[in-house]
Amino acid sequence: MRCPNCNSLDTQVKDSRPTEDSAVIRRRRVCVACNFRFTTFERVQLRELTVIKRNGRRVPFDRDKLMRSVQISLRKRQVEPERVEKMVSTIVRELETGGEAEISSEVIGETVMEHLRTLDDVAYVRFASVYRNFREAKDFADVLGELSGEEEARLAAIRK
């Protein structure tokens, strides 16, 4: 592992421990050259995923980009970071176990929206507005109508 301070390749692991959900290993490291301490995280990657963009271009899947887009949709919302991390890990795991090494950006977007819908309605609408490229207020009204229709159906089922 390269030291982020001096770029030396000579680093030592001082402490390793799993995170709470045991999906990631947190490692505390120290650089032998400059004595700088830093943390790395290690997670299992089942396969190399390639994203097929709408224009046909192929790019490597980037978990951090997925996390950033979800965090943008959740900005100023009261959702615990652990729930967000778990949701992103679940999405990545679903994509990796899907059997395909190449995944369209549409599949990724729909999967994210499906998970955001259960996590936070506002984040879902925000993400949908960018992903589906809303052009007018009617587009927002349609998505809000979908959400309120689901809520009414859920309340009717509870009343029965």
N, C-alpha and C positions, 0 to 999 in steps of 0.2 A: 504494500500500500504506500502510495506516494504521500509525503508530508505536505499538507496544504500551506505550510509556512515557508519551508526552504526547498521543497521539491525533492528531498532526499528519498531514496527507496529503502533506506535502512530504518524501519520502524518495528516496534515490539508491541504485542498485545499485553496489556496490564490486567484487564478484567473483561470477562465475557459473561453475559447473562441474557436469558430470553426476555422478551417483553411480556406484558400481562397475558396476552392471548397466545403466546408461544409461536407466533407466526414469523417473528423477526428476532434476530440475535443482535444485541447491542454490544459493541466492543469498544472499550476505552484503550486508546493507543498512545504511545509516546515515541517521538522521533529521537533516535540515538544521536544524530548529528547536532540538533539545536535544542533538544529537550522540550519541544512543543508538545502539548497534550491535545488530543482531539478524539472525537467519537465517530465510529462508522456503524452502519446498520447492514446486516446481511439477511437476505430473504431468498426463499426457494423460487427459482424460475423454471417452470416446466418445459417451456419451449420458447424459441425466438419468434416473436410475432411481428408481422409486417402489416401495416395499415395501407389499404388502397383508398386513396383520396378520391373525391368526386371527379377530379379532372383526370383520373387514371394513374397519377403518380404514386409510386410506392415508397413509403418511408418506414423506418423501424418504429415499433411501438414504444412510446415514452410514458412510463407510469407517472413521472413527475408532471408532465404536461396535463395528463388526465386529472391529477390531484389539483393542479393550479386552476383548471377550468371549473372543477367542482367547488373549490374554495371561493372563486369569484362569485359563483351563483349563491353561495351561502354567506357572503359578506354582510356583516351587521345582523346576522341571525343568531339566535341563541341555541346553537347546536354544539355539543361537546366535540372537541377535536378527536377523541377516541372513536366516536361513532362515525365520523367522517373517514378516518383511517380504516376502520373496519369495513365500511361500505366500499371504499376504493379497492381494498384487498379482495373483497368478494367479487367485485366486477372483474378485476384482473384474473382471478382464479377461474371465473366463468368463461372468460375469453380464452384462457390457456387450455382449459379442458374441453373446449368446444370441438376439438378435433381438426381444426383448420389452422394452418400456419399463416395464412393471409386472411385478413378480416377487413371488410369495408368500413369506412368511417361511419356509414349509416347504421350499421349494426352496433358499433360502439356507442353512438349517440342515443339510439333507442334504448340500449341497455342502461346507460347512465340515467336517462329520463325515467325509466321504470323504477330504478332504485331511489332517485330523488323524490319521486312521487310519494313513496312511503316514508321518506325522511322528513321532508319539509315542502309544503305546498308552494310557498313563495319562491324558494330556490328552484323548484320544478318549473314554474312559469318563467323565471329569469332565464334558465338554461334553454327552455323550449323557444323563447323569443330569439335567441341567438342561433340555436341549432336549426330551427325551422325558418329562420330569416323573416320574422314578422315584418310586414310593410305598413300595416295600419291598425288602428285600435280594434277593429273587428276581429283580427287574429287573436288578440288577447282575450276578447270576450268569448270566443269559441273555446279556448283552453280553459278559461274560468268556468264556462258552462259544463265542460266535461267533468271538472273537479267537483262542482256543486251537485251534478247529477249522481256522481259516485257517492257523495256524502248523503244525499237523500235516500239512495238505495240502501246504504249501510244502516241508516237510522230506521228505515222501514223494516229491515230484517230484524233489528233489535227489538222493535215494538211487538213483533209477532209472537 
